[in-house]
Amino acid sequence: MEVSINYDSLKKAIHRNPEKVRQGALVFMRDSINSLWRGINNTPPWRVGGVGGGVPVALVKGGNLRKSHNKEIQPFESKIWVNEAKAPYAKYVHGGTYKMGARPWLTFIKEAMSPNIRGYQQRFLKDIVSALAKK
């Protein structure tokens, strides 16, 4: 699950004040990834036979799947992923198998948090445009 910024739409701003853009992008990425992180850890679990939700309920009790998520935040691209060494079964739970339906909690969380991320993105672009318009 990744969040990114369209670099081409920011070329002029980057050329004009690259450090301001980098700082703003880092705040946008941090807020977005932390929103996704909160979603992973706080969304009610995915129940058997149900659709949508956080980490599947059967895996919440031990907490291994939730604890196996890692995050990396950089100015123009950030991501959250499951550490397969800690939870090698995660891809089968997320994608399903021929015996078990998919429980794509990461996809659900990304869709559930997309309004927040769009808000962060709009704030970032508004801040950059207004800051560069002053110069």
VOKOL-995762 format. One record per residue: x, y, z of N, C-alpha, C, O in turn. Coordinates in pm, whole numbers, plus 32768, in hexadecimal, padded with zeros to 4 digits. Example, Ala and Ser with C-alpha at 12.3 -4.5 7.8 and 13.67 -1.06 7.14 Angstrom:
2
85277DC7830C84CE7E3E830C85287EB6830C85907EB4834E/85057F1F82C485577F9682CA850A80038313853D80728324/
This chain:
135
80567F8E8000800080008000805B8079800080AF80898059/804B80CE7F9C80A281427F8E805381C37F7F7FDF81C27F56/8092822F7FA0805E82B57F8C80C983007F40813F82F57F62/80A3834D7EDC810783967E9080D1841D7E63805884367E6A/812A84727E35810884F67E02813484FA7D7081A084CB7D4E/80DF85317D1B8101853F7C8E816C85AB7C80815086227C90/81E385827C64825585DC7C5B824386467BF0826786BA7C05/820A86217B7D81FA86817B0F81A586F97B3781BE87697B0B/814086E17B8A80E987507BB2813087B17C1080FF881F7C27/81A2878A7C4581EB87DF7CA3826E88177C6A82BB88567CB3/828888017BEA8309882B7BB1832788BE7BC8839588E27BF2/82C789137BAC82E089A37BBB82FD89C87C4C835A8A157C68/82AF89917CA682C489AE7D33834C89797D62839189BB7DB0/837089067D3483F088CB7D5A846389207D2684C689357D6C/8454894F7CAD84BD89A37C7284CB8A267CC085398A5A7CD4/845A8A5A7CEB84598ADC7D2F848C8AD37DBF84D98B297DEA/84618A6D7E08848A8A5F7E94848889CB7EBA842A899C7EFA/84EF89827E9384EF88F17EA984E788C77F3C84A988617F5B/852389127F95852088EB8022849488F9805D846A88A480AC/844C8961803A83C289748068836989018038831788CD8083/837B88DB7FBB832B886D7F84834F87EA7FC982F6879C7FEB/83CF87D17FDE83FA8755802083C1874D80AD839086E380D7/83C787BB80F7839187BC817F82FA87A6818082C7875A81D2/82B487E88125822387D6811D81FD874980F5819E8710812A/824987118097822E8687806B8246862580DC81FC85C380EB/82AC863D812B82C985E5819C825785E88202823385808239/8220865D821C81AF866882788136861F823F80F085D68287/811C863181BC80AD85EA817B80BF855381868061850C81A9/8137852381698150849381708143845F81FF810883F68216/817A84A9825E8172847F82EA80E08475831780B784128354/809184DE82F9800484DD83217FB8846C82DD7F65842A831C/7FD38456825D7F8C83ED82127FAE836282457F548311825D/802E83468255805782C28284802782AA83147FFC823C8335/802D831083667FFD830083F07F6682E983F47F3482A2844C/7F1C832483977E8D830B838D7E74827883687E1D823783A3/7EBF824583097EB381B882E37EDB815E83587E9B80F88372/7F448183839C7F758136840F7F0A812E847D7EF180C384B5/7ECA81A084997E5D81A084FB7DEB814784CC7DAD8100851B/7DCF814C844A7D6580F784137D83806384277D2B8016844C/7DFE803C840D7E257FB0841E7E167F8684B07DE77F1784CD/7E3D7FDC850A7E3F7FB785987DBD7FD085E37DA77F96864D/7D65802485AD7CED804985F87C69801F85B77C01802585F8/7C6A7FF685397BEF7FCE84F67BBF7F4A85317C0F7EEF8546/7B3D7F3E854D7B0A7EBF85817B317E4C85247B377E5D84AA/7B4A7DD7855C7B7C7D66850D7B197D3384A57AA07D4684AF/7B517CF284427B077CB083D77AD07C2E840F7B1C7BDA843F/7A4E7C1D840C7A107BA6844579F77B3B83DA79E27B5C8365/79FA7ABE840279DF7A4F83A679567A61836978F47A7883B0/794E7A5682E678D07A6582A078AD7AF78285784D7B13823C/78F87B5482BD78DE7BE282A979347C19823A798C7BD68205/79197C948218796C7CD881B5799D7D5A81F1795A7D988244/7A117D8281C77A4A7DFF81F57A737DFB82877A387DB182D6/7AD57E4782A87B017E5183327B987E51833B7BDF7E5182D7/7BC57E5083B67C547E5183D07C8E7DC683C77C5C7D70837F/7CF87DB284117D3C7D3184127CD67CC584387C887CDA8494/7CD67C5383F47C747BE984117C717BC484A67CD97BBC84E7/7BF87BAF84D87BE27B9985677C327B23859E7C637B2A860F/7C407ABA85527C897A4585827D1C7A66859C7D5F7A2185E8/7D4D7AD0855D7DDA7AF3856B7DF17B6785CB7E627B8E85E4/7D857B9D86017D907C10865C7DBD7BE386E77E0C7C288727/7D8B7B7287157DA77B46879E7E3C7B3F87BB7E6A7B758820/7E877AFE87657F187AF587797F5E7B7787577FC97B95878E/7F247BC486FD7F5D7C4586D87FD37C3F8679800C7CA68656/7FF97BC6865080707BBA85FC80627C00857680C17C3F8547/7FED7BF785387FDC7C3584B67FE17CCD84C280267D0F8474/7F9B7D0585227FA17D968535802E7DC48556805B7E2B8523/80737D7B85A880FB7DA085D181607D8F856081CF7DC48568/813C7D4684F8819C7D29848D81A07D97842281EE7D8D83C4/814C7DFE842F814D7E6A83CD81C57EC683E481E67EE78456/82047EEF837982717F4F837D82497FC9832C81F37FC082D4/828780398349826D80B082F982EF80F982DE834E80F4832C/82F0813D826C8362818D8242832B8211820D82D2821281B8/835F827F823F832E8302821783A0835181D9840783688219/838C837A815D83EB83CF8115839C844280D88321843980CF/83DF84AE80AC83958522807B83368508800582CA85438001/835A84B37FA7830684A57F3082CA841A7F1D828084057EBD/82E883BE7F7482AC833A7F6B82BC82F57FF2832982F0802B/824F82C180248251827B80A481FE81FD809781A981F1803F/8218819D80F081CF811F80E481C180D9816A820C80F081C9/815D8082816C8147802681DB81457F9B819D81097F868134/81867F3E81DE81877EB681AC818D7E55822181AD7E7A8292/816D7DD8820381727D6E826781FA7D2C825E82247D0281F1/823E7D2182CD82BF7CDD82D382A37C4782CA82727C0B8329/82C37C0C825982A37B7F824282F07B21829D82C67AAF82B2/83607B4E82D483A97AF98333835A7AE983B483607A8183F5/830F7B5283DA82BE7B4E845582357B0F843E81FC7AD48499/82007B1C83C5817A7AE883A5817A7AB1831781427AEF82BC/81B77A3D830181C07A078279813879E1823D812D79D081C3/80D379D6828E804C79B182617FFC7A2A82307F907A1981F8/802E7AA382457FE27B1D82297FB17B2581997F3F7B4B8180/80067B0281397FDD7B0D80AC7F697AAD808D7F167ACB8037/7F647A3B80D27EF779DC80BA7E757A0D80FA7E0879F880C4/7E817A4E816C7E0B7A8681AD7DD57AF981597D5D7B02813F/7E2E7B52812E7E067BC880E17DCD7BA180597D647BD38030/7E137B4980137DEA7B247F8B7D907AAB7F817D527A957F19/7D877A5E7FEB7D3579E67FE87D7D79707FA97DE9797E7F6F/7D4078FC7FB47D7378827F757CFB783A7F397C8A786B7F41/7D1277C97EFD7CA177807EC37C4577497F307BD277277F15/7C7677407FAC7C24770E801B7BE9777E80727B8D776780C0/7C1F77F680647BF7786380BE7BE878E4806E7C3E7906801C/7B7D792A80857B6779A980417BCA7A14806D7C007A0E80DC/7BE17A7480167C3C7AE280357C017B3B80A17B887B5180A7/7C587B6D80F67C337BD0815B7C967C45814D7CF07C55819F/7C837C9580E57CE57CFE80C47CDB7D79811F7CAB7DE280F6/7D097D6A819B7CFD7DD681FC7D4B7E5381D17D207EC281EE/7DBD7E42818C7E0A7EB781627DBD7F0880FA7DBD7F8380FE/7D7D7EC3809D7D2C7F0780387CB87F4F807B7C997FC18059/7C777F0D80DA7C087F4981227C357FC7816C7BF2802E8165/7CA57FBF81B17CD7803281FE7CFB80A581A17CDD811881BE/7D3A808681317D5E80F080D17CE18137809E7CDF81B28096/7C7980ED807D7BFD8129804E7BB8817780BE7B8481E480A7/7BB8814081377B78818381A87BBE820681CC7B7E826681F5/7C41820981BE7C8F828081E47CA682E081707CE1834A8184/7C7882BF80F87C93831580847C5A83A380947C9984018064/7BE583B780D47BB9844380E87C1D8494813D7C3785098121/7C54845581A47CB9849981F67D3384BC81A27D67852C81A8/7D60845C81527DD8847281017DC084DF809A7E1785328082/7D4A84DF805B7D2A854B7FFC7D2B85D380427D5686368009/7CFB85D680BD7CFE8653810A7D8C868181257DAB86F78119/7DE38624814A7E70864681607EB1867780DF7F0086D580DF/7E8D863580727EC5865C7FF07E9886E97FCB7EEA873A7F9E/7E1987087FDC7DE6878E7FBD7E2987F780157E4D88637FE5/7E3987D880957E7C883580F07F0C884D80C47F3C88BE80C4/7F5287E2809F7FDD87ED80717FE688477FF7803788A37FF3/7F93882C7F927F98887C7F187F72890D7F317FAE89697EF9/7F0E89227F867EE589AC7FA77F5689F57FEF7F738A687FCF/7F9789B4804E800689F18097807A8A14803B80B68A7F8047/809A89B97FDE810989D07F8280E88A457F25813B8A9E7F12/80728A447EED804B8AAF7E9080498B377ED6807C8B997EA1/800E8B3A7F4F80078BBB7F9580918BEA7FC080AD8C627FB9/80E88B917FEC816F8BB8801581C18BEA7F9F820D8C4A7FAD/81B28BAB7F2C82018BD47EB981C68C507E75820D8C977E2F/81478C6A7E8981088CE07E4F81398D5F7E9681348DCC7E5D/81668D517F1281968DC47F60821D8DF77F2F82418E6A7F49/82678DA47EEB82EE8DCA7EC282EF8E177E4083598E3E7E10/
